[in-house]
Amino acid sequence: MKEDLKRVSEWAKERLRSGAEPPSAYYRLMQLIEAADALGVGLMAMPPKAGEPVSVVPAESAPQPAASVVHLDSARPRPGGPLVRLPT
């Protein structure tokens, strides 16, 4: 299905590039391209069905910036102020 959506999108793009379509068809072809591309992205985000091969996307090898690393083993200081008890 992903290949069909890609083929439809490419077909519509080629029709726009050729200039053979009337101006009234431009908007519809643009809608078709956007819809096919959006559906293709949505299909890529769906989990595979049972029995389908799973493609593995390699993780980026770029290191994370130090500012985004959270050390879970370090204790955080408790904010100053009275301890508030919540009703149970």
C-alpha angles and dihedrals in degrees: 000000000000090000091051092052091049091049092050091049092049091047092053092046091051091050089054092047092050093057090215094120121089117251090253090064094054094082093047093048090050089051090050092051093048093046094048092047093047092049090049091053090047092051091051090055094053119096115251120262120250110283096020117122113254117228115213117217111208115239118243112266094213112117119243117251112258091238092065095052114101117199106214096187095063117090117240119222115249113246114254116254140073121316109249118211116212120217115259 
